Amino acid sequence: MRRVLIFANNEKIPVIPYSTGINVRGLTIPVHERSILLDLSRMNRIVEINPEMKTATVEPGVTFGMLLEKTKKYKLRPAFPDAPLTVSVLANYYLRGIYQTSAVDGHDHTLSYEMILPNGETIKTGSRSLSEMPYFRYGVGPYFTGV
């Protein structure tokens, strides 16, 4: 992925990330003739479930159905979107999905992001930037959940 982003950045080619492709806004439809659709659906690992802190670390291709199944063994469940369980957890939270089980939007369920920038650099936001405070969402540096 890093090499694709660096190439696209150098060539000034827009990149459209695609996790599960399910959204009502048409955000994965390229609007420029020369675009790269970056399919992240195979990045579908649930990296960690921390039942004590009630957190999950997921990759972009993880769906709510996958997360629900994994959290059941801890008697936990994620906030359910008003969408099929086949939607991406990350995309739905990032795009401020509407939830059946929570009065807040997706940003309020997000502690941090780890992102690869167009120049290939990796940045960590929120709690990912503070190893001594791993569950504090308002960490050092830019606050990206509102971008």
N, CA, C and O atoms as a GROMACS GRO file, in nm:
protein
  588
    1MET      N    1   0.082  -0.119   0.000
    1MET     CA    2   0.000   0.000   0.000
    1MET      C    3   0.087   0.125   0.000
    1MET      O    4   0.059   0.222  -0.071
    2ARG      N    5   0.191   0.123   0.079
    2ARG     CA    6   0.279   0.239   0.088
    2ARG      C    7   0.335   0.277  -0.050
    2ARG      O    8   0.336   0.394  -0.087
    3ARG      N    9   0.380   0.176  -0.126
    3ARG     CA   10   0.438   0.203  -0.258
    3ARG      C   11   0.334   0.262  -0.353
    3ARG      O   12   0.366   0.349  -0.434
    4VAL      N   13   0.211   0.213  -0.345
    4VAL     CA   14   0.103   0.266  -0.429
    4VAL      C   15   0.079   0.413  -0.396
    4VAL      O   16   0.065   0.496  -0.486
    5LEU      N   17   0.074   0.445  -0.267
    5LEU     CA   18   0.049   0.584  -0.226
    5LEU      C   19   0.162   0.677  -0.267
    5LEU      O   20   0.138   0.789  -0.312
    6ILE      N   21   0.285   0.632  -0.253
    6ILE     CA   22   0.399   0.714  -0.295
    6ILE      C   23   0.396   0.737  -0.446
    6ILE      O   24   0.416   0.848  -0.493
    7PHE      N   25   0.369   0.630  -0.522
    7PHE     CA   26   0.360   0.642  -0.668
    7PHE      C   27   0.249   0.740  -0.706
    7PHE      O   28   0.271   0.830  -0.787
    8ALA      N   29   0.132   0.723  -0.649
    8ALA     CA   30   0.019   0.810  -0.680
    8ALA      C   31   0.050   0.955  -0.644
    8ALA      O   32   0.014   1.046  -0.719
    9ASN      N   33   0.114   0.976  -0.532
    9ASN     CA   34   0.150   1.111  -0.490
    9ASN      C   35   0.248   1.175  -0.588
    9ASN      O   36   0.232   1.290  -0.627
   10ASN      N   37   0.349   1.099  -0.629
   10ASN     CA   38   0.449   1.151  -0.724
   10ASN      C   39   0.388   1.182  -0.860
   10ASN      O   40   0.428   1.278  -0.926
   11GLU      N   41   0.292   1.100  -0.901
   11GLU     CA   42   0.228   1.117  -1.033
   11GLU      C   43   0.103   1.205  -1.027
   11GLU      O   44   0.040   1.229  -1.130
   12LYS      N   45   0.068   1.252  -0.908
   12LYS     CA   46  -0.052   1.336  -0.887
   12LYS      C   47  -0.179   1.264  -0.930
   12LYS      O   48  -0.267   1.322  -0.994
   13ILE      N   49  -0.188   1.136  -0.894
   13ILE     CA   50  -0.305   1.054  -0.925
   13ILE      C   51  -0.389   1.040  -0.798
   13ILE      O   52  -0.336   0.999  -0.695
   14PRO      N   53  -0.519   1.073  -0.803
   14PRO     CA   54  -0.603   1.056  -0.684
   14PRO      C   55  -0.617   0.909  -0.646
   14PRO      O   56  -0.622   0.821  -0.732
   15VAL      N   57  -0.623   0.884  -0.515
   15VAL     CA   58  -0.643   0.749  -0.462
   15VAL      C   59  -0.775   0.746  -0.386
   15VAL      O   60  -0.800   0.830  -0.299
   16ILE      N   61  -0.858   0.648  -0.419
   16ILE     CA   62  -0.986   0.631  -0.350
   16ILE      C   63  -0.978   0.502  -0.270
   16ILE      O   64  -0.971   0.394  -0.329
   17PRO      N   65  -0.978   0.510  -0.135
   17PRO     CA   66  -0.975   0.387  -0.055
   17PRO      C   67  -1.110   0.318  -0.058
   17PRO      O   68  -1.215   0.382  -0.058
   18TYR      N   69  -1.106   0.186  -0.061
   18TYR     CA   70  -1.226   0.103  -0.071
   18TYR      C   71  -1.212  -0.007   0.033
   18TYR      O   72  -1.118  -0.086   0.027
   19SER      N   73  -1.304  -0.014   0.129
   19SER     CA   74  -1.293  -0.118   0.231
   19SER      C   75  -1.391  -0.232   0.205
   19SER      O   76  -1.349  -0.345   0.182
   20THR      N   77  -1.520  -0.203   0.208
   20THR     CA   78  -1.619  -0.305   0.173
   20THR      C   79  -1.706  -0.259   0.057
   20THR      O   80  -1.781  -0.338   0.000
   21GLY      N   81  -1.697  -0.132   0.023
   21GLY     CA   82  -1.771  -0.079  -0.091
   21GLY      C   83  -1.915  -0.045  -0.064
   21GLY      O   84  -1.988  -0.004  -0.155
   22ILE      N   85  -1.958  -0.062   0.060
   22ILE     CA   86  -2.098  -0.036   0.091
   22ILE      C   87  -2.109   0.103   0.153
   22ILE      O   88  -2.065   0.125   0.266
   23ASN      N   89  -2.166   0.196   0.079
   23ASN     CA   90  -2.198   0.328   0.134
   23ASN      C   91  -2.303   0.392   0.047
   23ASN      O   92  -2.314   0.362  -0.072
   24VAL      N   93  -2.380   0.480   0.106
   24VAL     CA   94  -2.489   0.543   0.033
   24VAL      C   95  -2.448   0.674  -0.031
   24VAL      O   96  -2.528   0.739  -0.098
   25ARG      N   97  -2.325   0.714  -0.010
   25ARG     CA   98  -2.279   0.844  -0.060
   25ARG      C   99  -2.202   0.835  -0.190
   25ARG      O  100  -2.167   0.938  -0.247
   26GLY      N  101  -2.174   0.715  -0.240
   26GLY     CA  102  -2.099   0.699  -0.364
   26GLY      C  103  -1.954   0.740  -0.352
   26GLY      O  104  -1.893   0.783  -0.450
   27LEU      N  105  -1.898   0.728  -0.233
   27LEU     CA  106  -1.763   0.778  -0.209
   27LEU      C  107  -1.652   0.693  -0.269
   27LEU      O  108  -1.537   0.736  -0.273
   28THR      N  109  -1.684   0.574  -0.318
   28THR     CA  110  -1.580   0.491  -0.380
   28THR      C  111  -1.589   0.494  -0.532
   28THR      O  112  -1.530   0.410  -0.600
   29ILE      N  113  -1.662   0.589  -0.584
   29ILE     CA  114  -1.673   0.604  -0.729
   29ILE      C  115  -1.571   0.709  -0.773
   29ILE      O  116  -1.583   0.826  -0.735
   30PRO      N  117  -1.471   0.670  -0.853
   30PRO     CA  118  -1.372   0.768  -0.899
   30PRO      C  119  -1.438   0.878  -0.982
   30PRO      O  120  -1.523   0.850  -1.067
   31VAL      N  121  -1.400   1.002  -0.958
   31VAL     CA  122  -1.455   1.114  -1.033
   31VAL      C  123  -1.355   1.171  -1.133
   31VAL      O  124  -1.390   1.257  -1.213
   32HIS      N  125  -1.232   1.123  -1.129
   32HIS     CA  126  -1.129   1.165  -1.223
   32HIS      C  127  -1.093   1.048  -1.313
   32HIS      O  128  -1.096   0.933  -1.271
   33GLU      N  129  -1.059   1.079  -1.437
   33GLU     CA  130  -1.027   0.974  -1.534
   33GLU      C  131  -0.909   0.889  -1.487
   33GLU      O  132  -0.914   0.766  -1.495
   34ARG      N  133  -0.805   0.953  -1.440
   34ARG     CA  134  -0.688   0.881  -1.389
   34ARG      C  135  -0.698   0.874  -1.237
   34ARG      O  136  -0.662   0.969  -1.168
   35SER      N  137  -0.746   0.764  -1.186
   35SER     CA  138  -0.760   0.744  -1.041
   35SER      C  139  -0.718   0.602  -1.007
   35SER      O  140  -0.719   0.513  -1.092
   36ILE      N  141  -0.683   0.582  -0.882
   36ILE     CA  142  -0.652   0.449  -0.833
   36ILE      C  143  -0.754   0.414  -0.726
   36ILE      O  144  -0.769   0.487  -0.628
   37LEU      N  145  -0.823   0.303  -0.745
   37LEU     CA  146  -0.915   0.251  -0.645
   37LEU      C  147  -0.835   0.151  -0.562
   37LEU      O  148  -0.801   0.043  -0.610
   38LEU      N  149  -0.806   0.186  -0.437
   38LEU     CA  150  -0.722   0.104  -0.350
   38LEU      C  151  -0.810   0.014  -0.264
   38LEU      O  152  -0.871   0.060  -0.167
   39ASP      N  153  -0.816  -0.113  -0.301
   39ASP     CA  154  -0.902  -0.211  -0.233
   39ASP      C  155  -0.836  -0.259  -0.104
   39ASP      O  156  -0.734  -0.328  -0.108
   40LEU      N  157  -0.895  -0.222   0.008
   40LEU     CA  158  -0.842  -0.258   0.140
   40LEU      C  159  -0.919  -0.373   0.203
   40LEU      O  160  -0.897  -0.405   0.320
   41SER      N  161  -1.009  -0.436   0.128
   41SER     CA  162  -1.098  -0.537   0.186
   41SER      C  163  -1.024  -0.658   0.241
   41SER      O  164  -1.076  -0.724   0.332
   42ARG      N  165  -0.907  -0.689   0.190
   42ARG     CA  166  -0.833  -0.805   0.243
   42ARG      C  167  -0.753  -0.770   0.369
   42ARG      O  168  -0.694  -0.857   0.432
   43MET      N  169  -0.752  -0.642   0.404
   43MET     CA  170  -0.694  -0.602   0.534
   43MET      C  171  -0.806  -0.617   0.636
   43MET      O  172  -0.864  -0.518   0.682
   44ASN      N  173  -0.837  -0.741   0.671
   44ASN     CA  174  -0.957  -0.768   0.751
   44ASN      C  175  -0.927  -0.842   0.881
   44ASN      O  176  -1.003  -0.929   0.924
   45ARG      N  177  -0.816  -0.806   0.943
   45ARG     CA  178  -0.781  -0.868   1.072
   45ARG      C  179  -0.835  -0.785   1.188
   45ARG      O  180  -0.830  -0.662   1.190
   46ILE      N  181  -0.887  -0.857   1.285
   46ILE     CA  182  -0.916  -0.796   1.414
   46ILE      C  183  -0.789  -0.816   1.494
   46ILE      O  184  -0.761  -0.926   1.541
   47VAL      N  185  -0.714  -0.710   1.510
   47VAL     CA  186  -0.581  -0.718   1.570
   47VAL      C  187  -0.588  -0.750   1.718
   47VAL      O  188  -0.511  -0.830   1.769
   48GLU      N  189  -0.682  -0.686   1.786
   48GLU     CA  190  -0.692  -0.706   1.931
   48GLU      C  191  -0.832  -0.673   1.979
   48GLU      O  192  -0.895  -0.579   1.931
   49ILE      N  193  -0.880  -0.752   2.074
   49ILE     CA  194  -0.999  -0.719   2.152
   49ILE      C  195  -0.949  -0.710   2.296
   49ILE      O  196  -0.891  -0.804   2.348
   50ASN      N  197  -0.973  -0.596   2.360
   50ASN     CA  198  -0.934  -0.579   2.499
   50ASN      C  199  -1.062  -0.570   2.581
   50ASN      O  200  -1.122  -0.462   2.592
   51PRO      N  201  -1.106  -0.683   2.639
   51PRO     CA  202  -1.234  -0.683   2.710
   51PRO      C  203  -1.235  -0.593   2.835
   51PRO      O  204  -1.339  -0.540   2.872
   52GLU      N  205  -1.120  -0.577   2.898
   52GLU     CA  206  -1.112  -0.493   3.018
   52GLU      C  207  -1.140  -0.347   2.983
   52GLU      O  208  -1.216  -0.279   3.053
   53MET      N  209  -1.079  -0.299   2.876
   53MET     CA  210  -1.099  -0.160   2.834
   53MET      C  211  -1.213  -0.145   2.734
   53MET      O  212  -1.250  -0.033   2.697
   54LYS      N  213  -1.270  -0.258   2.690
   54LYS     CA  214  -1.380  -0.259   2.593
   54LYS      C  215  -1.341  -0.188   2.464
   54LYS      O  216  -1.414  -0.104   2.411
   55THR      N  217  -1.222  -0.223   2.414
   55THR     CA  218  -1.173  -0.166   2.288
   55THR      C  219  -1.138  -0.276   2.190
   55THR      O  220  -1.114  -0.391   2.227
   56ALA      N  221  -1.136  -0.239   2.064
   56ALA     CA  222  -1.094  -0.330   1.957
   56ALA      C  223  -1.002  -0.253   1.863
   56ALA      O  224  -1.023  -0.135   1.837
   57THR      N  225  -0.901  -0.321   1.814
   57THR     CA  226  -0.812  -0.266   1.713
   57THR      C  227  -0.839  -0.345   1.586
   57THR      O  228  -0.819  -0.466   1.582
   58VAL      N  229  -0.884  -0.275   1.482
   58VAL     CA  230  -0.924  -0.344   1.358
   58VAL      C  231  -0.859  -0.281   1.236
   58VAL      O  232  -0.820  -0.164   1.237
   59GLU      N  233  -0.849  -0.361   1.130
   59GLU     CA  234  -0.802  -0.312   1.001
   59GLU      C  235  -0.923  -0.264   0.920
   59GLU      O  236  -1.037  -0.293   0.957
   60PRO      N  237  -0.900  -0.191   0.810
   60PRO     CA  238  -1.011  -0.129   0.735
   60PRO      C  239  -1.114  -0.224   0.675
   60PRO      O  240  -1.228  -0.185   0.654
   61GLY      N  241  -1.076  -0.350   0.648
   61GLY     CA  242  -1.169  -0.443   0.586
   61GLY      C  243  -1.256  -0.520   0.684
   61GLY      O  244  -1.337  -0.603   0.641
   62VAL      N  245  -1.241  -0.496   0.813
   62VAL     CA  246  -1.322  -0.566   0.914
   62VAL      C  247  -1.464  -0.512   0.910
   62VAL      O  248  -1.486  -0.391   0.912
   63THR      N  249  -1.561  -0.604   0.904
   63THR     CA  250  -1.702  -0.564   0.902
   63THR      C  251  -1.760  -0.570   1.042
   63THR      O  252  -1.702  -0.629   1.134
   64PHE      N  253  -1.878  -0.508   1.058
   64PHE     CA  254  -1.945  -0.515   1.187
   64PHE      C  255  -1.983  -0.659   1.221
   64PHE      O  256  -1.979  -0.698   1.338
   65GLY      N  257  -2.019  -0.738   1.121
   65GLY     CA  258  -2.051  -0.879   1.145
   65GLY      C  259  -1.932  -0.954   1.201
   65GLY      O  260  -1.947  -1.034   1.294
   66MET      N  261  -1.814  -0.931   1.145
   66MET     CA  262  -1.692  -0.995   1.194
   66MET      C  263  -1.662  -0.953   1.337
   66MET      O  264  -1.629  -1.036   1.422
   67LEU      N  265  -1.675  -0.823   1.364
   67LEU     CA  266  -1.646  -0.772   1.498
   67LEU      C  267  -1.748  -0.823   1.599
   67LEU      O  268  -1.712  -0.857   1.712
   68LEU      N  269  -1.874  -0.830   1.560
   68LEU     CA  270  -1.978  -0.882   1.648
   68LEU      C  271  -1.947  -1.026   1.689
   68LEU      O  272  -1.955  -1.060   1.807
   69GLU      N  273  -1.912  -1.109   1.593
   69GLU     CA  274  -1.879  -1.249   1.623
   69GLU      C  275  -1.762  -1.259   1.720
   69GLU      O  276  -1.764  -1.340   1.813
   70LYS      N  277  -1.661  -1.179   1.699
   70LYS     CA  278  -1.540  -1.185   1.782
   70LYS      C  279  -1.566  -1.133   1.924
   70LYS      O  280  -1.508  -1.184   2.020
   71THR      N  281  -1.654  -1.033   1.938
   71THR     CA  282  -1.679  -0.975   2.070
   71THR      C  283  -1.777  -1.057   2.154
   71THR      O  284  -1.783  -1.041   2.275
   72LYS      N  285  -1.853  -1.144   2.090
   72LYS     CA  286  -1.951  -1.226   2.164
   72LYS      C  287  -1.887  -1.308   2.274
   72LYS      O  288  -1.945  -1.323   2.382
   73LYS      N  289  -1.769  -1.361   2.249
   73LYS     CA  290  -1.706  -1.447   2.350
   73LYS      C  291  -1.666  -1.369   2.476
   73LYS      O  292  -1.638  -1.429   2.579
   74TYR      N  293  -1.664  -1.236   2.467
   74TYR     CA  294  -1.634  -1.151   2.582
   74TYR      C  295  -1.761  -1.088   2.640
   74TYR      O  296  -1.755  -1.006   2.731
   75LYS      N  297  -1.877  -1.129   2.584
   75LYS     CA  298  -2.007  -1.071   2.622
   75LYS      C  299  -2.009  -0.920   2.598
   75LYS      O  300  -2.065  -0.843   2.676
   76LEU      N  301  -1.948  -0.880   2.487
   76LEU     CA  302  -1.946  -0.740   2.444
   76LEU      C  303  -2.009  -0.732   2.306
   76LEU      O  304  -2.031  -0.834   2.240
   77ARG      N  305  -2.038  -0.611   2.262
   77ARG     CA  306  -2.083  -0.590   2.124
   77ARG      C  307  -2.049  -0.447   2.082
   77ARG      O  308  -2.051  -0.356   2.164
   78PRO      N  309  -2.020  -0.430   1.955
   78PRO     CA  310  -1.993  -0.294   1.907
   78PRO      C  311  -2.123  -0.216   1.893
   78PRO      O  312  -2.231  -0.274   1.890
   79ALA      N  313  -2.112  -0.085   1.883
   79ALA     CA  314  -2.230  -0.003   1.852
   79ALA      C  315  -2.275  -0.044   1.712
   79ALA      O  316  -2.195  -0.045   1.619
   80PHE      N  317  -2.403  -0.077   1.697
   80PHE     CA  318  -2.454  -0.125   1.568
   80PHE      C  319  -2.489  -0.011   1.476
   80PHE      O  320  -2.560   0.082   1.516
   81PRO      N  321  -2.442  -0.016   1.353
   81PRO     CA  322  -2.479   0.088   1.257
   81PRO      C  323  -2.620   0.064   1.205
   81PRO      O  324  -2.672  -0.047   1.213
   82ASP      N  325  -2.680   0.167   1.154
   82ASP     CA  326  -2.809   0.154   1.088
   82ASP      C  327  -2.782   0.115   0.943
   82ASP      O  328  -2.823   0.184   0.850
   83ALA      N  329  -2.712   0.004   0.927
   83ALA     CA  330  -2.667  -0.045   0.796
   83ALA      C  331  -2.645  -0.196   0.810
   83ALA      O  332  -2.647  -0.248   0.922
   84PRO      N  333  -2.624  -0.266   0.700
   84PRO     CA  334  -2.599  -0.410   0.708
   84PRO      C  335  -2.471  -0.440   0.786
   84PRO      O  336  -2.381  -0.355   0.794
   85LEU      N  337  -2.462  -0.558   0.842
   85LEU     CA  338  -2.342  -0.597   0.917
   85LEU      C  339  -2.223  -0.621   0.825
   85LEU      O  340  -2.115  -0.656   0.873
   86THR      N  341  -2.241  -0.604   0.696
   86THR     CA  342  -2.132  -0.621   0.599
   86THR      C  343  -2.056  -0.492   0.573
   86THR      O  344  -1.964  -0.490   0.492
   87VAL      N  345  -2.093  -0.383   0.641
   87VAL     CA  346  -2.020  -0.257   0.622
   87VAL      C  347  -1.893  -0.257   0.706
   87VAL      O  348  -1.884  -0.326   0.807
   88SER      N  349  -1.796  -0.180   0.662
   88SER     CA  350  -1.668  -0.167   0.731
   88SER      C  351  -1.684  -0.090   0.862
   88SER      O  352  -1.747   0.016   0.865
   89VAL      N  353  -1.627  -0.144   0.968
   89VAL     CA  354  -1.628  -0.075   1.098
   89VAL      C  355  -1.557   0.060   1.084
   89VAL      O  356  -1.611   0.164   1.121
   90LEU      N  357  -1.437   0.056   1.030
   90LEU     CA  358  -1.356   0.178   1.019
   90LEU      C  359  -1.425   0.284   0.933
   90LEU      O  360  -1.435   0.400   0.974
   91ALA      N  361  -1.471   0.246   0.815
   91ALA     CA  362  -1.534   0.344   0.726
   91ALA      C  363  -1.660   0.401   0.788
   91ALA      O  364  -1.685   0.521   0.778
   92ASN      N  365  -1.741   0.316   0.852
   92ASN     CA  366  -1.865   0.364   0.910
   92ASN      C  367  -1.839   0.458   1.026
   92ASN      O  368  -1.906   0.560   1.039
   93TYR      N  369  -1.744   0.425   1.111
   93TYR     CA  370  -1.711   0.515   1.221
   93TYR      C  371  -1.652   0.645   1.168
   93TYR      O  372  -1.690   0.753   1.213
   94TYR      N  373  -1.560   0.635   1.073
   94TYR     CA  374  -1.494   0.754   1.021
   94TYR      C  375  -1.592   0.848   0.951
   94TYR      O  376  -1.581   0.970   0.960
   95LEU      N  377  -1.690   0.789   0.880
   95LEU     CA  378  -1.786   0.870   0.806
   95LEU      C  379  -1.909   0.907   0.888
   95LEU      O  380  -2.010   0.951   0.834
   96ARG      N  381  -1.899   0.889   1.019
   96ARG     CA  382  -2.004   0.930   1.112
   96ARG      C  383  -2.136   0.860   1.086
   96ARG      O  384  -2.240   0.924   1.070
   97GLY      N  385  -2.131   0.728   1.080
   97GLY     CA  386  -2.254   0.651   1.060
   97GLY      C  387  -2.355   0.675   1.171
   97GLY      O  388  -2.321   0.726   1.278
   98ILE      N  389  -2.478   0.637   1.143
   98ILE     CA  390  -2.586   0.648   1.242
   98ILE      C  391  -2.598   0.512   1.310
   98ILE      O  392  -2.587   0.408   1.243
   99TYR      N  393  -2.620   0.510   1.440
   99TYR     CA  394  -2.619   0.386   1.516
   99TYR      C  395  -2.751   0.358   1.583
   99TYR      O  396  -2.816   0.448   1.634
  100GLN      N  397  -2.790   0.230   1.583
  100GLN     CA  398  -2.913   0.187   1.648
  100GLN      C  399  -2.896   0.180   1.799
  100GLN      O  400  -2.993   0.200   1.874
  101THR      N  401  -2.775   0.154   1.845
  101THR     CA  402  -2.752   0.127   1.987
  101THR      C  403  -2.676   0.238   2.058
  101THR      O  404  -2.632   0.219   2.172
  102SER      N  405  -2.659   0.351   1.994
  102SER     CA  406  -2.580   0.458   2.055
  102SER      C  407  -2.630   0.593   2.007
  102SER      O  408  -2.664   0.611   1.890
  103ALA      N  409  -2.635   0.688   2.098
  103ALA     CA  410  -2.683   0.822   2.063
  103ALA      C  411  -2.576   0.908   1.999
  103ALA      O  412  -2.605   1.016   1.949
  104VAL      N  413  -2.452   0.861   2.000
  104VAL     CA  414  -2.342   0.939   1.945
  104VAL      C  415  -2.303   0.886   1.808
  104VAL      O  416  -2.344   0.776   1.770
  105ASP      N  417  -2.225   0.964   1.733
  105ASP     CA  418  -2.184   0.915   1.601
  105ASP      C  419  -2.052   0.840   1.610
  105ASP      O  420  -1.993   0.827   1.718
  106GLY      N  421  -2.005   0.791   1.496
  106GLY     CA  422  -1.888   0.704   1.490
  106GLY      C  423  -1.761   0.762   1.548
  106GLY      O  424  -1.680   0.688   1.603
  107HIS      N  425  -1.743   0.892   1.535
  107HIS     CA  426  -1.620   0.952   1.588
  107HIS      C  427  -1.607   0.930   1.738
  107HIS      O  428  -1.496   0.918   1.790
  108ASP      N  429  -1.720   0.926   1.807
  108ASP     CA  430  -1.716   0.908   1.951
  108ASP      C  431  -1.679   0.766   1.991
  108ASP      O  432  -1.655   0.738   2.109
  109HIS      N  433  -1.675   0.675   1.894
  109HIS     CA  434  -1.635   0.537   1.921
  109HIS      C  435  -1.491   0.511   1.881
  109HIS      O  436  -1.444   0.397   1.886
  110THR      N  437  -1.419   0.614   1.840
  110THR     CA  438  -1.284   0.598   1.786
  110THR      C  439  -1.181   0.659   1.880
  110THR      O  440  -1.192   0.776   1.919
  111LEU      N  441  -1.081   0.579   1.916
  111LEU     CA  442  -0.972   0.629   2.001
  111LEU      C  443  -0.856   0.683   1.919
  111LEU      O  444  -0.794   0.782   1.957
  112SER      N  445  -0.826   0.617   1.807
  112SER     CA  446  -0.708   0.657   1.732
  112SER      C  447  -0.710   0.599   1.592
  112SER      O  448  -0.789   0.510   1.559
  113TYR      N  449  -0.621   0.652   1.510
  113TYR     CA  450  -0.598   0.600   1.375
  113TYR      C  451  -0.448   0.583   1.354
  113TYR      O  452  -0.368   0.657   1.410
  114GLU      N  453  -0.414   0.485   1.275
  114GLU     CA  454  -0.278   0.473   1.224
  114GLU      C  455  -0.292   0.481   1.073
  114GLU      O  456  -0.361   0.399   1.013
  115MET      N  457  -0.227   0.580   1.012
  115MET     CA  458  -0.246   0.607   0.869
  115MET      C  459  -0.113   0.615   0.795
  115MET      O  460  -0.010   0.652   0.852
  116ILE      N  461  -0.120   0.580   0.669
  116ILE     CA  462  -0.005   0.600   0.581
  116ILE      C  463  -0.037   0.721   0.495
  116ILE      O  464  -0.137   0.724   0.424
  117LEU      N  465   0.049   0.821   0.501
  117LEU     CA  466   0.030   0.944   0.426
  117LEU      C  467   0.076   0.925   0.281
  117LEU      O  468   0.147   0.829   0.251
  118PRO      N  469   0.036   1.015   0.191
  118PRO     CA  470   0.077   1.004   0.051
  118PRO      C  471   0.228   0.998   0.028
  118PRO      O  472   0.273   0.941  -0.071
  119ASN      N  473   0.306   1.055   0.120
  119ASN     CA  474   0.452   1.050   0.104
  119ASN      C  475   0.512   0.921   0.160
  119ASN      O  476   0.634   0.903   0.157
  120GLY      N  477   0.427   0.830   0.210
  120GLY     CA  478   0.473   0.702   0.262
  120GLY      C  479   0.497   0.700   0.412
  120GLY      O  480   0.519   0.594   0.470
  121GLU      N  481   0.493   0.817   0.474
  121GLU     CA  482   0.515   0.826   0.618
  121GLU      C  483   0.394   0.770   0.693
  121GLU      O  484   0.280   0.790   0.650
  122THR      N  485   0.418   0.702   0.804
  122THR     CA  486   0.310   0.651   0.889
  122THR      C  487   0.292   0.746   1.006
  122THR      O  488   0.389   0.785   1.071
  123ILE      N  489   0.167   0.783   1.033
  123ILE     CA  490   0.140   0.864   1.152
  123ILE      C  491   0.040   0.790   1.240
  123ILE      O  492  -0.041   0.711   1.193
  124LYS      N  493   0.050   0.818   1.368
  124LYS     CA  494  -0.041   0.761   1.466
  124LYS      C  495  -0.106   0.877   1.539
  124LYS      O  496  -0.039   0.971   1.581
  125THR      N  497  -0.238   0.869   1.554
  125THR     CA  498  -0.311   0.978   1.619
  125THR      C  499  -0.375   0.927   1.748
  125THR      O  500  -0.379   0.806   1.773
  126GLY      N  501  -0.424   1.020   1.828
  126GLY     CA  502  -0.494   0.983   1.950
  126GLY      C  503  -0.409   0.895   2.039
  126GLY      O  504  -0.291   0.922   2.060
  127SER      N  505  -0.470   0.790   2.091
  127SER     CA  506  -0.400   0.703   2.186
  127SER      C  507  -0.284   0.627   2.123
  127SER      O  508  -0.196   0.580   2.195
  128ARG      N  509  -0.282   0.614   1.993
  128ARG     CA  510  -0.169   0.546   1.926
  128ARG      C  511  -0.040   0.629   1.939
  128ARG      O  512   0.069   0.574   1.928
  129SER      N  513  -0.053   0.757   1.963
  129SER     CA  514   0.067   0.841   1.975
  129SER      C  515   0.120   0.848   2.118
  129SER      O  516   0.227   0.904   2.141
  130LEU      N  517   0.046   0.793   2.212
  130LEU     CA  518   0.085   0.800   2.353
  130LEU      C  519   0.092   0.661   2.414
  130LEU      O  520  -0.010   0.608   2.460
  131SER      N  521   0.208   0.600   2.414
  131SER     CA  522   0.218   0.464   2.469
  131SER      C  523   0.188   0.461   2.619
  131SER      O  524   0.142   0.359   2.670
  132GLU      N  525   0.214   0.570   2.689
  132GLU     CA  526   0.187   0.572   2.832
  132GLU      C  527   0.040   0.601   2.865
  132GLU      O  528  -0.002   0.587   2.980
  133MET      N  529  -0.038   0.641   2.766
  133MET     CA  530  -0.181   0.666   2.784
  133MET      C  531  -0.258   0.602   2.668
  133MET      O  532  -0.315   0.674   2.586
  134PRO      N  533  -0.260   0.470   2.660
  134PRO     CA  534  -0.312   0.405   2.540
  134PRO      C  535  -0.462   0.418   2.516
  134PRO      O  536  -0.508   0.382   2.407
  135TYR      N  537  -0.539   0.467   2.611
  135TYR     CA  538  -0.684   0.476   2.589
  135TYR      C  539  -0.735   0.619   2.600
  135TYR      O  540  -0.850   0.643   2.636
  136PHE      N  541  -0.649   0.714   2.570
  136PHE     CA  542  -0.686   0.855   2.575
  136PHE      C  543  -0.696   0.905   2.432
  136PHE      O  544  -0.593   0.921   2.365
  137ARG      N  545  -0.815   0.929   2.384
  137ARG     CA  546  -0.834   0.959   2.242
  137ARG      C  547  -0.779   1.095   2.200
  137ARG      O  548  -0.743   1.111   2.083
  138TYR      N  549  -0.771   1.191   2.288
  138TYR     CA  550  -0.723   1.324   2.250
  138TYR      C  551  -0.574   1.334   2.279
  138TYR      O  552  -0.533   1.403   2.372
  139GLY      N  553  -0.495   1.267   2.199
  139GLY     CA  554  -0.351   1.262   2.220
  139GLY      C  555  -0.279   1.383   2.164
  139GLY      O  556  -0.340   1.482   2.124
  140VAL      N  557  -0.148   1.372   2.164
  140VAL     CA  558  -0.061   1.476   2.111
  140VAL      C  559  -0.077   1.483   1.960
  140VAL      O  560  -0.099   1.380   1.895
  141GLY      N  561  -0.068   1.602   1.904
  141GLY     CA  562  -0.072   1.615   1.759
  141GLY      C  563  -0.212   1.638   1.706
  141GLY      O  564  -0.305   1.661   1.783
  142PRO      N  565  -0.225   1.632   1.575
  142PRO     CA  566  -0.353   1.665   1.513
  142PRO      C  567  -0.463   1.566   1.552
  142PRO      O  568  -0.438   1.446   1.571
  143TYR      N  569  -0.582   1.618   1.562
  143TYR     CA  570  -0.700   1.537   1.594
  143TYR      C  571  -0.772   1.509   1.463
  143TYR      O  572  -0.842   1.595   1.411
  144PHE      N  573  -0.755   1.388   1.409
  144PHE     CA  574  -0.803   1.356   1.275
  144PHE      C  575  -0.945   1.305   1.267
  144PHE      O  576  -0.998   1.294   1.156
  145THR      N  577  -1.010   1.275   1.378
  145THR     CA  578  -1.144   1.218   1.366
  145THR      C  579  -1.244   1.320   1.314
  145THR      O  580  -1.352   1.281   1.269
  146GLY      N  581  -1.213   1.446   1.318
  146GLY     CA  582  -1.304   1.547   1.266
  146GLY      C  583  -1.274   1.590   1.124
  146GLY      O  584  -1.344   1.675   1.069
  147VAL      N  585  -1.171   1.531   1.063
  147VAL     CA  586  -1.130   1.572   0.927
  147VAL      C  587  -1.227   1.517   0.826
  147VAL      O  588  -1.210   1.539   0.706
   0.00000   0.00000   0.00000
